[in-house]
Amino acid sequence: MLSPAVWKFSVRALSGAGRWRLPAALAFDAAVVVWCWHAAYLFRMGWERWQPARPEYDDAVLAAVLVTELAFLRALGFYRMPWRFFGFRELTRLTGTFAVVGALLALVVMGLGLVGVARSVLILHPMFCVLALGVSRMALRLLWEESQRRAAAEVGARQAVVLCSDLGSGLAKALKPIQASKQWMLLGAFTPVATSRNTDAASGLKLLGALSDLQGHKVWERTDYVLLVRSGGPEDAALSEAAYKTGKTVIPVEANAGIETHAPSFAPH
C-alpha cells in the first residue's frame, strides 16, 4: 500500500507545467511512433520476416514519417494541453489528424516509387498510433485522477483554499457540508476579479484576492488542497486552469449541487 506522500508527489508531478513537459511528451510520442511502425511490420509479416522484409531505405522513410507526424501534432496544439485533460474530444482530433497525415504520407511514399515499404504498413501504422497514443494519454489521466483520490483520502487536518466565481449564498450552500466537517479548514478564497471586501458575509470566507494574485501567495505554504467551486459559467475554464497550476490536490465542487451530493465525498475516511 503506497503512502499518501507518494500519491501527493504523483499529483504534483502530473500537475506541473515545467519546461520538461514538452520535451518529455515529444520524446515519449517519438518512441510510440517508432514502435507502431515496427509493430505494423510485425503484424503484417510475422516474427520471422518483420526485419528481413524491411527495405534498406526503410529507416529513412521512418525518420521522415516520425518528423512529419510529430510536427503535425505540435502544430495542431496537441502539446499545449496536459495529458491529464485528455478526453473523447482529443481522441477524435487525434484520429482525424492521423487519418489525414497517414493518407498524405502513403501518397508520398507511393509517389516516390518506394515499393519496398509494404502498403499494409502504411495503413496499419496510423491506426496503431491512434490506439497507442490514446491509451497512453488516458492511462496517465486515470493515474492522475487516482492519485488525487488517494491523496485526498489522507486522514487529518485538511487545509484548503477555495477558487470560485460567485460569492454569497450560492457559495455558502456549496461549502456548508465542508465547513461543518472538522476534517477541513478553509483558509480563504480567490475569485476571478479582485474585491475590496476582506470577508464574504454569506460564506464566512476570507477573500485572498483575484486569480492574478494566486501565484506566489504566501497562503500556499500551508495549503494542501484546492476546492474548485464550478458554477457552470464562463469563468470555470480560467478557475480550473489556475487550480491545477498550483500543483495542489484539486477537489471539484458543483455550486448548484445539494448538500447530500457533497456530504459523502468529504466524509472522513
C-alpha positions in Angstrom: 0.0 0.0 0.0 1.5 3.3 -1.1 1.7 6.1 1.4 -0.2 9.4 0.9 3.1 11.1 0.4 3.6 9.1 -2.8 0.2 10.0 -4.1 0.8 13.7 -3.3 4.1 13.6 -5.2 2.3 12.0 -8.1 -0.3 14.8 -8.1 2.4 17.5 -8.1 4.4 15.8 -10.8 1.4 15.3 -13.1 0.0 18.8 -12.4 3.3 20.5 -13.2 3.7 22.8 -16.2 7.5 23.0 -16.2 9.9 23.2 -19.1 10.4 19.5 -19.0 6.8 18.6 -20.0 7.1 19.4 -23.8 10.5 17.6 -24.4 9.3 14.6 -22.4 6.0 14.4 -24.3 7.8 14.7 -27.7 10.3 12.0 -26.7 7.6 9.7 -25.5 5.5 10.2 -28.6 8.5 9.7 -30.8 9.2 6.3 -29.1 5.5 5.4 -29.6 5.5 6.3 -33.3 8.7 4.2 -33.9 7.2 1.3 -32.0 4.0 1.5 -34.0 5.9 1.4 -37.3 7.7 -1.8 -36.3 4.5 -3.2 -34.8 2.8 -2.8 -38.2 5.6 -4.7 -39.9 5.4 -7.4 -37.2 1.7 -7.7 -37.5 1.9 -7.9 -41.3 5.0 -10.0 -41.8 5.2 -12.2 -38.7 8.0 -12.6 -36.3 10.4 -14.3 -38.7 10.1 -11.8 -41.6 9.4 -8.4 -39.9 13.0 -7.3 -40.1 14.2 -9.1 -43.3 11.0 -7.7 -45.1 12.1 -4.1 -44.5 13.9 -2.5 -47.4 17.3 -0.8 -46.9 15.7 2.7 -47.1 13.0 1.9 -44.5 14.8 3.7 -41.7 14.9 6.9 -43.8 11.2 6.6 -44.5 10.5 6.0 -40.8 12.6 9.1 -39.9 10.5 11.2 -42.4 7.3 9.8 -41.1 8.3 10.4 -37.5 9.3 14.1 -38.1 6.2 14.8 -40.1 3.7 13.3 -37.6 5.3 15.0 -34.6 5.4 18.3 -36.5 1.7 18.0 -37.2 0.9 17.1 -33.6 2.7 20.1 -32.3 1.3 22.5 -34.9 -2.2 21.4 -34.2 -1.8 22.1 -30.4 -1.7 18.6 -29.0 1.1 19.5 -26.6 -0.5 22.7 -25.2 -2.8 20.7 -23.0 -1.5 18.5 -20.2 -2.5 14.8 -20.8 -4.5 14.7 -17.6 -7.3 16.6 -19.5 -7.4 14.0 -22.3 -10.9 13.0 -23.3 -13.1 11.9 -26.2 -12.8 15.3 -28.0 -9.0 15.0 -28.1 -9.2 11.3 -29.2 -11.4 12.4 -32.1 -8.9 15.1 -33.1 -6.1 12.6 -32.8 -7.9 10.1 -35.0 -8.7 12.8 -37.6 -5.1 14.0 -37.6 -3.5 10.6 -38.2 -6.1 9.7 -40.8 -5.1 12.8 -42.9 -1.4 12.7 -42.2 -1.3 8.9 -42.8 -3.0 9.3 -46.1 -0.7 12.1 -47.2 2.4 10.1 -46.2 1.2 7.0 -48.0 0.6 9.0 -51.2 4.1 10.5 -50.9 5.8 7.1 -50.4 3.9 5.5 -53.3 4.5 8.6 -55.5 8.3 8.3 -54.9 8.2 4.7 -56.0 9.3 3.2 -52.7 7.7 -0.1 -53.4 9.7 -1.9 -50.7 7.6 -0.3 -48.0 4.6 -2.6 -47.5 1.3 -0.8 -48.3 -0.3 -2.6 -45.4 2.2 -0.9 -43.1 1.2 2.5 -44.4 -2.4 1.7 -43.5 -1.8 0.0 -40.1 0.8 2.5 -38.8 -1.6 5.4 -38.3 -4.2 3.1 -36.7 -1.7 1.7 -34.3 -0.5 5.3 -33.4 -4.1 6.4 -32.6 -4.6 3.4 -30.3 -1.2 3.7 -28.6 -1.2 7.5 -28.1 -4.8 7.5 -27.0 -4.3 4.7 -24.5 -1.1 6.2 -23.0 -2.8 9.6 -22.5 -5.9 8.0 -21.0 -3.8 5.9 -18.7 -1.9 9.0 -17.4 -5.3 10.8 -16.9 -6.5 7.8 -14.8 -3.3 7.7 -12.8 -3.7 11.4 -12.1 -7.3 11.1 -11.0 -6.5 8.1 -8.8 -3.6 9.9 -7.3 -5.9 12.8 -6.5 -8.4 10.5 -4.9 -5.8 8.7 -2.8 -4.1 11.9 -1.7 -7.5 13.4 -0.7 -8.2 10.3 1.4 -5.5 11.1 3.9 -6.9 11.4 7.5 -6.0 14.5 9.4 -6.5 18.3 9.1 -7.1 19.3 5.5 -6.2 22.9 4.9 -7.8 24.1 1.7 -8.1 27.3 -0.5 -11.4 27.9 -2.4 -11.4 29.1 -6.0 -14.9 30.3 -7.0 -16.6 32.7 -9.4 -19.7 33.6 -7.4 -19.7 34.8 -3.8 -22.7 34.9 -1.5 -25.5 32.4 -0.6 -24.7 30.0 -3.6 -21.1 29.6 -2.4 -22.2 29.2 1.2 -24.6 26.4 0.3 -22.0 24.6 -1.7 -19.4 24.8 1.1 -21.8 24.1 4.0 -21.1 20.4 4.4 -17.3 21.0 4.1 -17.3 23.8 6.7 -19.4 21.6 9.0 -16.8 18.9 9.0 -13.9 19.0 11.5 -11.7 17.5 8.9 -11.5 20.7 6.9 -10.0 24.2 7.4 -10.8 26.7 4.7 -8.1 29.3 4.6 -9.8 31.7 2.1 -10.9 32.2 -1.4 -9.7 33.5 -4.7 -12.1 34.9 -7.3 -11.6 35.9 -11.0 -12.0 39.6 -10.1 -10.5 41.4 -7.1 -12.9 42.7 -4.5 -12.4 45.3 -1.8 -14.2 43.2 0.9 -12.0 41.2 3.3 -14.6 38.6 4.1 -17.6 37.4 2.3 -20.6 37.7 4.7 -22.6 34.7 3.4 -19.9 32.1 3.2 -17.6 33.5 6.0 -14.6 33.0 3.8 -11.6 35.4 3.9 -11.1 36.8 0.4 -7.4 36.4 -0.6 -7.6 38.3 -3.9 -8.0 37.7 -7.6 -6.6 34.9 -9.7 -3.8 37.2 -10.7 -2.7 37.2 -7.1 -2.8 33.5 -6.8 0.8 32.6 -7.9 3.3 33.2 -5.2 0.8 34.0 -2.5 2.0 33.0 1.0 -1.2 31.0 1.7 0.2 28.1 -0.4 2.9 27.4 2.1 0.3 25.8 4.4 -2.3 24.7 1.8 -2.8 21.0 0.9 -5.9 21.2 -1.2 -7.8 23.4 -3.6 -11.6 23.4 -3.6 -12.7 24.3 -7.2 -16.3 25.6 -7.0 -17.7 25.3 -10.5 -20.9 27.3 -11.3 -21.2 26.3 -15.0 -20.3 29.8 -16.1 -17.7 31.1 -18.5 -15.2 31.7 -15.6 -14.9 27.9 -14.9 -12.2 27.4 -17.5 -9.9 30.1 -16.0 -10.6 28.8 -12.5 -9.8 25.2 -13.5 -6.5 26.2 -15.2 -5.5 28.3 -12.2 -6.4 25.5 -9.8 -4.3 22.8 -11.5 -1.3 25.1 -12.0 -1.0 25.3 -8.2 0.2 21.7 -8.1 -2.1 21.0 -5.1 -4.7 18.3 -4.9 -7.8 19.7 -6.6 -11.3 18.7 -5.5 -14.1 19.9 -7.8 -17.3 21.1 -6.1 -20.5 21.8 -8.1 -22.1 25.1 -6.9 -25.6 24.1 -7.9 -25.5 20.7 -6.2 -27.2 20.0 -2.9 -25.7 19.1 0.4 -26.4 15.5 0.0 -24.3 15.3 -3.1 -21.2 16.6 -1.4 -21.5 15.0 2.0 -20.2 11.5 1.1 -17.3 12.9 -0.9 -16.0 14.8 2.2 -16.8 12.3 4.8 -13.8 11.2 6.9 -12.1 8.1 5.5 
